[in-house]
Amino acid sequence: MITKETIDKIFDAVRIEEVIGDFVSDLKKKGVNYMACCPFHDEKTPSFSVSPSKGIYKCFGCGKGGNAINFVMEHEHFTYPEALKYLAKKYNIEIEEKQMTKKQVDANNEKSSLFLVNEFARDFFIKNLNDKSEGNKIGLSYLLERDISNEMINLFEIGYALENNNNLSTEIISNSFDKDLVVKSGLSKEKDDRLYDFFNTRVIFPIHSFSGRVLGFGARTIGNKSKIKYLNSPENAIYQKSKILYGIYFSKNEIIKKNNCYIVEGYTDVISFHQNNIKNVVSSSGTALSKDQIKLISRFSNHITLIFDSDDAGVKAAFRNIDLILSEGMNVKIVKLPDGEDPDSLAKKYNSSELIKFIDDSTKDFITYKTEMLRAESEKDPVKRAENLREIIKSIASVPDYLTRIEYCKICSAIFKINEKELLGIVSRNKSIRLASSSRQKTKERLVEKETKLTLFEKEILRLILNYGNETIHISDEEINLTKFFIEELEYDDLNFTVSKYKILYSEIVDNFKENEYVEEKYFLNNNQSIIQEIAIDLMSNKHNISVNWQKRHNIFTSTESDSLSKTAEKALLNLKHEHLENQINELKKKLNIENKALVNKFKSLVEIRKEIAQKLGRK
C-alpha cells in the first residue's frame, strides 16, 4: 500500500491545471480560474471550471467535480492507486509502499502475478499468430478471411493457440512462473502432475480491463475439432466474466463522447464495428447481460442500444436484457436486424456512414420492438394480445423513474389503443407488487432526502465555513472567528443538522477545528471519505468569479461576499434558528391541549423567540 507520506507528496506536487491540461486541450485561463468545455459530456459553451488555488475542478453542466486524483480516475478510469502512481510518475515522485498484512500481500501478489502470466501468454499467442507456420496458415488466414485488418489484429492484440497441447504451459514454466499460479490463471490444466494447455487450435482474443491490462482470454475454435465454438478463461482473482465487457478499454471514451453504448454479442462484432470507425461498442461475450455489466456502462452513459443477431436466440436475449437494463434506470433501444444478418455482416456490408444511417433508421424503443415481435403471433388472438400487453407493462413497471414511466405509457397507449390513465394505473399497481414482493428491490431503491428550507439553511452554513472559516467577523461589536461563531451558537442552542451527509461533514469540521483552531481547506477537498469530499467540492466551487481586471483596467470596484461577511454569517444563523423554531412550533400545534399548561407555555415562549428572530431578519 502507498504510504501516507507519499500520498501527501503527490498532493503537494500536483498542479491541477497542468494535470487537466494534459487531457483537455481547450483549457484557458479566465480570471483566477481556468475554463473549458467539459470532457465528461458534450457541450458547446464551456462550463468546466478549474480552480488552481483550491486544487479542484467542477462542471456546472453535468455536476462532476473533484481534485486532480479524481480527475485522472474519472477520465482514465483508473483505480485510486493507479491514479496516484500515474501522478507520481508525472511529477517524478518515488513511490514508497508500507508493509501489508500477510493476507493483503498474498492477495496483492496473486493478482499482480496473474496479470504478469496473462501478459506473457498474450505475447506468446501473438508470436504464434505472426511467426509460427500453423498460426499463419490457420489463425491469420481465418482472420483475414473474416476481413479483419492487420490494424485491428494489432489493436486488439489477437493471437493464436497452437494445436500442441502443452506448448504454452512448457514455455511459461521455463520462464520461472509458479505452477499453481499458472493453473489458477486458467491457462493450464493439471493432470497426473503434468500441465496441459487450456486453449488449443483457437484464435485468441485478450479481454482487457479499463486500463488495458489483460484480465483473461476468449478463444474461438478453428475447424470442427471442438464442439464448443467459444471458450473463455476460467474465473479467478482478476477475471469475472459478468463484471467486464469485451472492448470497454478501446470504447470507453467514445461511449462518453457519443453518450450511447452499442452492445453486440461477439468479439468479431466489436472488432468489425471498430474497423468501420464506430467505436462506442462493447460485447457481453454472449447474450446474457449482468447487472454489473450494466452498471459498468452507466459510468459512461445512461443510453444503451442492443444490436443482437436476428435469430431466435438473439430475440430472446434482447427481451431478457430489456427489463434488466430498465430496472437499473438506463434508457434502452433495440436495433432489429434483417433475417440472416448479424452486426459483423452488417459492418462488412456497409461503409461507416451507411452503417450509422442503417442503425439510426432501424433503432426502436423497447415498446415498439416488443410489440412488433409479438404482434404476428397475437394479431387475431385477444388472449395472446393481453399476454403481450402484460409483458410490456412488466417492462414499463421496471423503470425506476416515474416521469419516464409516464412517457412510455403514452407510447404504449397509442400502439394498443387503450386509455392512457388506465394504463398508468395498471403500471403503478404492477410496480407496487414488484417492490412489495422483492426485498432486494426495496433495498436498491434509494431514499432521496427531501430538500427543505431547513436543509438549505444547513447547507448555507457549511458553505460559509468551508469558504470563509478562517475569517474574522464582527458580531455585537466583538471580533470572533467565523467557524468558532457557528460552532458556539449551534452548541448553545443544541441545534443539530438534519441531513445525514451534512451531519457527517459538520462533525468533521468541528473535530478538525477543535484540533487545529482553523479550517484546513485541503483536508476537506482531499478527504478520504468520498461523501465529505463531494460536498466540500460542491460548496467551494464558484460558478462566477469577478475578474480583478475590472478594478485594474477600468477602475470599477465591485463588492464581494467577503466584504459583508459578518452580516451574511449572522443572517445565515438566524435563518437556521428561525426555521428550527417554525418546525418546533408546528409540532407543538399538533400536540397542543389547553389543559396541558407546560405545552402551552412552551408554545408561547417559542412564538416570542421566533418573533425576535424575525425582527432581526427584517421580517414582520
Order of alpha helices (4+ residues) and beta strands (2+ residues): alpha-alpha-beta-beta-beta-beta-beta-alpha-alpha-alpha-alpha-alpha-beta-alpha-alpha-beta-beta-beta-beta-beta-alpha-beta-alpha-beta-alpha-beta-alpha-beta-alpha-alpha-beta-alpha-alpha-alpha-alpha-alpha-alpha-beta-beta-alpha-alpha-alpha-alpha-alpha-alpha-alpha
